[in-house]
Amino acid sequence: MKLVDLWARLSDGSARIVGHGNSALSFHLMVDVDASPKRHSPEQRQWEILRALLLGTSPMVIAMDHCVSTSTVTSASSFALKASGATGGLRAVPVVLAAAAHAAAGVAKLGEVVGAHSVADRRVTTFLLPRIEPEVRNRLGAAELKAIEFCLEGQTTAHAAVHADMTSQAISSARARAFRKLGVTRRLELISFLLGARYGVPLRGAESEASSHQGPSRTSVLSQPDECPHCTSKTGPFRDLKSAWLCHACARTFTTPEVAAV
């Protein structure tokens, strides 16, 4: 099975995560490819919300897109994540699961990753993904890179501090500095950023392509902004809300002139 097929198999209940972890060289995800669908499975919208989170979208933006509260975004994504078999909650979402969401969103290089059958149990397929933090090694200091490594592994700050022989405050400070340098604010956004740096970014708007509330295609779109008029941020990232842009730096919306859709 290819990684591009994994997301669909998880969402229809025909596959289930049975383990995940990491080594010095890779992240891995073990999947039961002959799972029986659960009686109470998440709704399609709950899977869409989880996929949007895994693509690095802000919970506030997802809430606006689906006309729900941010607490509903958290509960819906947590329910879908639990149904997939992943453990540890949103704090420790497996990197390979996020990669599967990116593959389903059109990142072709990720989609071609093939899982290997377990020798002991042919029902279990293991996906291996090389570690992605080396993509930013030259942009971070040693402590910042170490903090990012623990963050990607889903380790708590206390656990990371013990293994890195640093204080919890030092780990938190190093992680915060790394986030600022990379222009991200959350772990899932970090994962999406690093996956994009190595494999390419998802197709524009792919996280909502299956939404039932999606409207007809537009003949015009908003022009790409150069900066946010509220906070003058030139790095964004800026989120296309169809009728406005959302600046992730200051969380305020603004519009730009419309141009013909491509």
C-alpha angles and dihedrals in degrees: 000000000000124000090243089065096047098081093054091047092051094047094050092046097242091116132037134190112246100174146353138183145130145250133199089275108031152012117238138198125193117206133189101223094190100054124150115238113254120244094236106041126173119264119252091254091056090055090048091053091050092048091050090053091049089052088060098256117154115253088231091056092047089050090053092047093052097034093237136116123269089245088058089051089054095046095044094049092044091053092050091045092052090048090054089060096246115142131208097050127243091322091067105031107163113255090225091056089054087048089054089054089051091048090052088050092060107274096144098191091057093044091061093060106116125210122227124227118243115248091218097045121022090198091068121080121189123207117201122197123184114243111272104202093086085075088077100031092117092051098054138061121240095262092045092051091049090051090050091050092055090044092054090050090055093241120159119246091249093051092047091050092054095049095042093045089235134118120262089244091054091051092049092048093048091049092049091051091049091049091052092049092050095042096239132122106191140041095247090049088051092052091049091048093052094044089051092049091056106030107019133263127285119265111277110273093001092133090068101033093108097043114127090219094058111126130217120293115278126239090208135030136192114271117250110268122236093203143349111267090211103052099009090234110166095186100055118148090227119202121212108229091177093242097040145004123252118213110215090200096064101009093233128127131231139165135235132196116286122247131189113281116248 
